[in-house]
Amino acid sequence: HRQLDNFPKDFLWGSASAAYQVEGAWQEDGKGVSVWDDFVRIPGKTFKETTGDVAVDHYHRYKEDIALMKEQGLKAYRFSVAWTRIFSEGKGKVNQSGLQFYIDLVDELIRSGIEPVLTIYHWDLPKALQEEYGGWESRKIIEDFTRYAEVLFETFRGKVHYWVSLNEQNIFIQHGYLLGTHPPAVQDMKRMYQANHHANLANASVIKLFHELQMPGKIGPSFAYGPNYSFNCDPNNVLAAEDAEELEANFWMDVYVNGEYPLVAWKYLKDNGLAPETLPEDTQLLKSGKPDFMGMNYYQTNTMAFNPLDGVSLGKQNTTGEKGTSEESGRPGIYKRKENPFVERTNWDWEIDPTGLRIGMRRIASRYRMPILITENGLGEYDTLTDKGTIHDDYRIDYLRQHIQAINEAISDGVTVLGYCTWSYTDLLSWLNGYQKRYGFVYVDQDETQNGTLKRYKKDSYYWYQDVIKSNGEKL
Ligand code: BG6
């Protein structure tokens, strides 16, 4: 066994959430309607028609939640701001009472010695912008998104030092415009790439502004990275895995860092009539929005094999299965996803692959020479609350232990890592899976009937992570 490096002294042992999944209070204090508030009301879209109307009521219970974080010793808390609380219609006049919620939240975190990590956009687009100009499908989004970010920069300057621009652009764009499983439920590859290009520009514009304002701190996007493996050493399968890496990973991260789409992917889009329309000045904007770190959300890897021209096409779930499916899907003539026979799976069929995290971190660090902030990683499982009010989630402890071990190995390989945010802090709404798929250190009594008491209970993993933090990763 080799000697591993220590975790850095100021390592951010954190945990994460997102506004729509925890806050509730969907119509309070002047909040506007988001595309998710709307989407969950369409019958059949979510598990048992669950909504985030109440979620886990973090909006009213944030003090209680932060007290739990403080007691645990948490160093960083990643949360997202709901755009519709700041601008109910996405733009125009700032809604002060909505903004006040986040001012109070950030102050409470700082008072508790917890570093706030603020995500500007975690999928809850104002419905008004979707209706007015089609949201991400219009270039108008760039200006509105930048203005929204500017308000947050002005408000939290000197208080928030870690910023996430867009959460999982690759996921919200593919689910929203290709698979149709997220709002606006479009299924059109050409439109997807166009919306995605605007998201790239909006992302760059916000990062550029952050740097122009000389904001103290760091900003970066959170990318959902599922590193691609070859099914075996058949050169055709190796090529398929390389193509998947190019079209499903570098396709986003290259643009973030270098301001240019990767060569092979761009040629493929051109040849297939899928390339987005661009303006001559776009490249300059993209290049001027280089992030300070790469946020990495990691859940699983993808195993790829050659897919003949008459082979399978994109499945219901995702091009690469990042959202979990063993069903074969892919791009005809290029690649298809296979089951990896070497790894175990969760009850939601997500692969458990800690080594994939190490591999992904090394790829990012080598290709982009950039520090990494792990902005999400965790296990969604059923949990059982016992009569004694305890939750024995040893499976979650095992999962997190193995992934933290992999991070330690990546650090020892030479990767610079700023911190690790588990997904999630409290249990929360799992977009399409209701409340039964639990991720938190803190159990919340809430279920699909949405009539839970909302009482909080510490799981075994809560105490385990407390020791991890206290020992700076020595005691796993
Ligand atoms: C990430 C998202 O894709 O995965 C989170 O950023 C999400 O918001 C998490 O909850 C887990 O996915 P799911 O579908 O199990 O909730």
Residues whose N, C-alpha, C, O or C-beta is under 5 A from the ligand:
A	BS01	BG6	A18 E168 G380 S430 W431
